[in-house]
Amino acid sequence: MARNPEKAQNGNKMQKEKSLIVFQDKKIRRIWHQNLWFFSVIDIVAILTEQEDPYTARKYWNKLSQRLREEGSEVVTNCHRLKLPAEDGKLRETDCANTESIFRIIQSIPSRNAEPFKRWLAKVGYERVQEIENPELAQERMKEIYGQKGYSKSWIDKRLRGIAVRQDLTDEWKKRGIESQEDFSILTAEISKATFGMTSSEYKKLKGLTKENLRDHMRDLELIFTMLGEASTAEIERIKDPNKFVEHKKASREGGNVAKKARLELEKKTKRPVVSRENYLKEPEKEKRKRLLEPEKD
């Protein structure tokens, strides 16, 4: 069972899936809730009103929501206060609305971005339906995005394989009652600590990352040993079938230790560390590709 079953259940309901999408280089937070995408109203208002300051966009939304209530509109009532990552990285309750409600909000804001935003939003929804019906489309889109960023085909293949391995592991955890994001993070940290000698957060600090996805800044071998640790943990979960959180932590350490032994053996043979301080930030595209393909020197 999960370390905190009630908390895990609530976490599963409120936070099944989170992501960021981009419209005209502006990031929009969204969350998968009640089998629908819910978008951050503040982020959308900021784009439509061309406000760089989130505080100003929030004030605009407060006045607009008050006017909509006075008009008898139900759109504000249909907004949900859901937890999304704030600028400081912490989860904070934010007004969110589904696609239908967002269209109504857009109609209330005079903006030159309104029409292209409507088309973009409709496209996002259509792509999501396509991906549900054919998951391979999601992979193809990811390949395209990583390719545009300058990653090599070899790296992209490993990154996508790592996502599949990660999904297999989380499925095994969910089967045994582990569902909250907090519990996932704790167990993932156990695997990383055993595999690389540091937790995921410590790994990010080593690479000089803050909000970025750690795995997007790993080199080939780092990805491979991450996969090995998680694949080993998933197999141990299947064989030992733990039902207490402390047992899941033990299985995670054991899986990570499998990857650790392989990593140390390779480092002994090559005289080179697998773990790298290098990240993928602020480098010319050519240098990015070159670095990701080359092993780190002493």
Secondary structure, DSSP 8 states (H G I E B T S, - for coil): --SSHHHHHHHHHH-SEEEEEEETTEEEEEEEETTEEEEEHHHHHHHHTT-S-HHHHHHHHHHHHHHHHHTT-STTTT-EEEEEE-TTS-EEEEEEEEHHHHHHHHHTS--TTHHHHHHHHHHHHHHHHHHHH-HHHHHHHHHHHHHHTT--HHHHHHHHHHHHHHHHHHHHHHHTT---HHHHHHHHHHHHHHHHSS-HHHHHHHTT-SSS-GGGG--HHHHHHHHHHHHHHHHHHHHH---SHHHHHHHHHHHHHHHHHHHHHHHHHHSS-S-----SSS--HHHHHHHHHS----
